[in-house]
Amino acid sequence: MKIRNGNRLIWLDGRIVPLQEATINVLSPTSQFGANVFEGIRCYWNEEEQQLYAFRLEEHYKRLKNSMKMFRMEEKYSIEELKQGLIDVVRANEYKEDIQVRQTVFIDGFGTWSSKGPINMFIAPIAKSRNDLEKSKGMKCCISSWERISDRNLSPKVKVGANYINSRMAQMEALENGYDSAIFLNNQGKVSEGPGSCLFIVRDGKLITPPMTASILESITRDTILKLAKEQLKIEVIERDIDRTELYICDEVFLCGSAMEIAAVTNVDGIVVSNGEQGDITREIQKIYIETVTGNMKNYKKWLMPIYD
Ligand code: PMP
């Protein structure tokens, strides 16, 4: 599978232009204050069908529109326009491989952190291959010394660029201290999520994840896993608060997200999770997730939108 670097085309303000020619104002609120809302959308290449499938576009656009509303941006793009822009730019790049698409609505022009507009958008596809599940040894995570942002300050439900400073603080601290990533606690002291992912644990064969009110993003992968586990794997799923120490004594821990897919966590705060290897349920979920996003699960083709005619 080839990874494309040069000559990438992006969609900006209704036009498809080479990445090098796409410019935004350095004094814009997006550039200075992270005043943008965005989605990271995966499209998976199905070799047999010679088709590229975008995964759960409707849900991504619903969340993007919700982010715009919570961020007090005026309505600008219809779901159809959001979708057509993505299709046009991916087709223009002729991608026939797994990609991620960054679709970002931002406050453009010369302005301050409270400017309302002008509102603009870019859509940028980036080649991204899927994680090699066999090679993955599992991640070593720490509980971050940084608290997860909450709905009372910077809501984690708004997928706004500025929120990722909280993620950056946690991730950089984790790397500095020799871990692969971090897990946040929320302002109630309960397990929240990772810097760019949601979290699941397995205890006694049951799949447990923090509730939507635990200072988490309303993750599309989390929702996908809850449905696949319940409907296909017949695993009991529970949405409830998780204590930090439960991470030390549970059978499996994994993080999930559109970019990360499913990634086992085998060590938390230096304490080995179970036997220190990827757990069976994590593996099963990884497998069915990849089958689903690549179009090999008939029941879930409703979640896929073909890019090419
Ligand atoms: N939490 C955060 C903070 C994230 O940035 C992401 C990635 N978008 C997720 C969770 C996972 O969300 P999704 O499954 O929709 O990609």
Boltz pocket constraint, residues with backbone or C-beta under 6 A from the ligand:
constraints:
  - pocket:
      binder: B
      contacts: [[A, 40], [A, 156], [A, 167], [A, 193], [A, 194], [A, 195], [A, 196], [A, 197], [A, 198], [A, 216], [A, 217], [A, 218], [A, 219], [A, 220], [A, 221], [A, 222], [A, 256], [A, 257], [A, 258], [A, 259]]
      max_distance: 6.0
